[in-house]
Amino acid sequence: MNNEQTAIRTIYFSLISNTCLALIKGLAGFFGNSYALIADAIESATDIFSSLLVLFGLKYAKRPADENHPYGHGKIEPLITFLVVAFLVTSATIIAYESIQNIQTPHEIPKSWTLIVLGCIILWKEISFRIVIKKSKETNSSSLKADAWHHRSDAITSIMAFLGISIALIFGEGYETADDWAALLASFFILYNSYLIFRPALGEIMDEHLYDNLLIEIREKSMQVRGILGTEKCFIRKAGTKYHVDLHAIVDAEISVKEGHEIAHNLKDYLRKEIANLAHVLIHIEPNE
């Protein structure tokens, strides 16, 4: 199974998980008098739509290169990540607004059984985060990483809700709004996580150099190709789950153009064979001094 297929299967997992949890949280929050749980359900509902966006992006990114897109369609991934971040910011804003409204409105103390629901949710969302973040690293998918952080944000809001409801139950009358304050605090965590997701995606779309380990590997592998005496400039940019490389390779100045051309092709083929996720590799031949 290739990276694109793995990423798509992982998103289906997220979709099913978020749909089930949104329903559970919404019902538990309504019947258990907990706005923190309802806020949690709102975030899970936005997670469903963001996961659908990620799924669309991953499928679109799979399209092969064509005349109008010689480097493929992978750049849609960070663009989708921006939309996912927008969903996160929107959900955080809604949660913050509704929390403030509820803090000002008298209401009942949440039911104690909501803590059991939250405990199960926290455990499941953390497991989901670890599954999806692992797959995002395996596939080099920025949008999948964003989806993973949705799970972690969900776990954080659930932890805040757990703490808020616990305070309300322990201290009783006068602390009914503790879970609303917890939801408000969770909204700031979500905003912070939004920035953590947004920053690397921005670097990817701007072709920022973030791949030192890959650069070192490319230089080391290049020296294993017959005829390569060294390397100079090496530029790497990411598109989707693939990397595009421009490499200046040093060869003997006395060889013919034909020999230099063959060495360049050999180097290109070797790098794509030995290093996973390399797509377009452009080799520029430089003569040694």
N, C-alpha and C positions, 0 to 999 in steps of 0.2 A: 504494500500500500504506500503511495507517494504522500508527500507532505500535504498537498491540497486535499486529498481524500481524508487524511487523518484529521485535518482541521475542520472539515465539513461535518464529519461524524461527531466531533467534539461539540460543535455548535448545536447539533440536534439534541445532544445530552443536556446542554444548557437550556434549550427551549422547553423541553419536557419538565425539567427541574423547576424552572421559574414559573411555569404555568401552574403546576401543582402547589407550589409554595404561596403564590399570590392568592389562590383560593383559600388555602388553609389559614393564612395570616388574616385575610379579610374577614372571614367568618369568625375566627377566634377573637379578633379585635372588636367586632361588632357585638358579639354575645358576651364577651368578657370585659366590656367597658374600658378598653385600652386603646387610646389614640396612638400610642407608640407602636402597637401592632398594626393598626390601620396604616400608619405612615410606612411601616415596613412593607405592607402589602402594596402600597403605591409604588415603592421603589421596585418591587418584584415585577409589577405590571409594566413599568418602563423598561425593565430588563428584558422582557419578552420582545418588545419592539426593537430594542437595540440589538438583541441576538438575531432577529430577522434581518436587520441591516447588515450585520457581520456575515450572515449566511449569504446574502446577496453579493456582498463584496468579495467573499472567497470564491464564489462560483464565477463571478465576472473576471476575477484575477486569473482564473485558469485558462482563459481564452489565449490561444497562441498568438505570437507576433504576426502582424499583418503590414500592409503597405503604409497605413497611417500610424501604426504603433509598432515600429521596428524593435522596440525593447519590451514588447508585451504589454499587458494591462495591469501589472502588479501595483502601480502607483495608486490604484483605487483604494487599497488597504488603509493607508494613513488617512485618506479622505473620509472613509467610513469611520475610522477611529475618531475623527473630529465630530462626526455626527453622534457617535456613541457618547462622547464627552458632553455634548449638548444635552442629551437625554439625562445624563447624570446631574448636570447643573440644574436642569429644569425640575427634576424630582427633588433635589435638595432645596430648591427655592419653594416649591409647593409644601414640602414637609415643614420648613421653617415658618412659613406664613400660617399654616393651619395649627402648628404648635403654639404660636403666639396667641392665636384666636382662642384656642382651648385653654390656655393658661388663664385667660381673662374670664372664662365661663365656668361656673361651678358644675361639678359632675361627680359621679360615684367613683369609689375606689375600685380599681381593676380586680377581677376575680383571681383567686390564688392559682387556679388551674392553668391560667395563661402562662405561668412560669414553666410548667412542664412542656407546653407547646413550644415556647421560646428556646428551652434547653435543647430540644430535638432539632429545631431549626438551626441554631448556632452550630451544632455538631455537623449537620448535613452541609451547610454552606461553607464551612471551613474545608470539609472533605472535597466539595465541588471546586473550591478555589485551587486546592493542591492538584487536583486532576487536570483542570484546564490550564493552569500556569505551566505545568510540566509539558503538556502538549504544545503550548505556545513556544516554549524553548526548543522543543524537538523540531517544530515546523518553521521557526523564525517568523511567526506571524504576529504583527503588531496589533491587528484588530482582535486576534484571539487573546492576546495579553490583556487588552482592554476589557474583553468579556470576562476574563478571569478576575480582574479587579472589581468587576460588578459583583461577583460572588463574595469577595472579601468585604466590600462596602456593605453588602447585605448582612454579612455576619456582624459587622461593627454596629450597624443600626439595631440589630437584634440584641447584642450585648448591652447597648445603652438602654433598650426597652426593658431588658431583664433587670438591670440595676434600678431603673426608675420604678418599675412595678414592685420590686422588693422593698424599696424605701417606703412607698405608699402603703404597703401591707404591714410593714413593721411598725411604722410610726402612726398610722391610722389617720384620724380626722385632722385636717389641716395640711395634709401631704398628698391630697388627691391628684395634684397637678405634677407630681414627681415624674411620672412617665412622659408627660408633655415636655417637661424640661429635658428629659433624656432624648426625646425625639429631636428637639431643637439642637442639642449638642451633636447628635448624630449627623444632622444636616451639614455641620461644619466639617466633620470628618469626610463626608462624601465630596464636598467641594475641594478639600485638600487632595483626596485621591484622584479627583478629576484632573488636577494639575499634573500629578505624577504620570497619568496616562497620556495627557496632551503633549508634554514636553518631548519625549522620544519620538512621537509621531511627527511632530513639527520638524525635528532634526532629520527624519527620514525624507520628508517631502522636500526639504531644503538641501538634500544631499550632503548633510553634515557628516564629517568623518567620525564614526563611532565604532570602528571595527579593527582595532589594533591587533587583536589576536589572529584574526583572519589574515591581515596584512603580513604578519610574521610567518604564518603558515605558507602563504603564497610564495614568499621569498625563499623559504627553506625548500619547498617542493621544486621551485624553478631550478635550483642548483643541482638537482638530480637528473636534469635533462641534458643529454649529450650536446655539447656546443655552447651551452650557456655559461658565460664567465662571471656573470653578476647581474644585479638588477638595480635600476635607478628609481624613477618615479613609479608610484603605484597608487592609483585612485580607485576607490571602491564605493559603489552606491547600491542601495537596496531598493528593490521593487517587489512588493508582495513577500513571498517566501524565498525569492532568488536574489543573488548578488551579481552585479555587472562590474567587470574589472577592466581597467586600462593599465597596462604594464609596459614599462620600458626595460628591455632586456639587452644586456651587453654581450656581443659576440666578437670573434676574431675579425679585425679590420681587413685581413687579407683574403677572406673567403669571397666567393662570388655572390651576386644578388640571389641567384637560384638557391644556393646553399643556405643563405640567410632566411629566405622565404620558407624553406623546408623546416629549418630549426624553429621558426615562429609557429608553424602549424603543429609541429611535434609538441612544443611547449603548451600551446593552447589545448590540445587534446589531452595531454597528461594532467594538466591542472583540473580540467573538467571531470576527468576520470577519478582523480585522487581526492578531490575536495567536493563535498556534497553541496548542493544548492548554488553552484556557479552556473550562470546562464551565458550571457554575452561576455566573451573575453577577447579584448583587442590587444595584440602584441605589437609594440613598436621596437624595431631593432636599432640598437646603438652600437657603433664600432668602438672597440677598446682603444685607448690612447697608445 
